[in-house]
Amino acid sequence: MRFLLWPFEAIFKLASGIIKTTGRLTAIILGIVFMIVGVAVSLTIVGAIIGIPLALFGFMLMVKGFF
């Protein structure tokens, strides 16, 4: 079971490292920027492969910044 959850743990550890390094406000701003760029990139069909995970990462970064 732990093997299936390691990608999520890795993403949250990465987000935590970014928050510790840059601070909460900067992490929230980076999260918003990643979300905007992810949505803009995913407007094309080919860009959706990169845009959707980028938008999700931005959302998770923003949530970690708030809490």
N, C-alpha and C positions, 0 to 999 in steps of 0.2 A: 504494500500500500504506500509506503514511504517513497518508493521508486516513482510512483505516478505523480506525487506531489512536489518532487524536487524542482521542477521548473518554476512553480509558484513561489517556493521558498527562495530560489535564486533571484527572482525578480524583486521580491520584497526586501531581500538583503541588499540588492543593488540600490533600490529606492532609499533604504535606510542609510546607506553609505553616502548617497548624494545629499540627503537631508543633513546628516552630520557635518558634511564638508561645507555645504553652501548656506545652511540655515533654513529655517522654516519659510520665511517670506520668499526667498529666492526659489525654493523648491516649488512653492505654489505657482509662482510666475512661470518657472520652467514647465510645470505641468500644463498650465493653460496654453503655453506656446506649442508644446508637443501635441496637445489635443487639436489645436487649430491647424497645425501643419499636417497632422495625420488625416484630418477630415479633408483638407484641401488636396492632399496627394491621392486619397482614396476616391476622389471624384472620377478618376479614370479607372477603367477595369483592371489594367495591368498594375496601377499604383495601389490598388486595394490590398495587394499582398503585403506591402510594406506599411501602408497608411493605417489600416485597422489595428495592427499591433502597436503602432506608434501612438495612436489615439488612446488605446487602452492603457499603455504605459504612462501616458500623460495624466490620465484620470487617476490611476493608482498613485502616482507621485503626488498629485494634488490632494488626494484623500489622506495620504501619510503626512503631508504637510499640515493639514488641519488638525489631525489627531495625533 
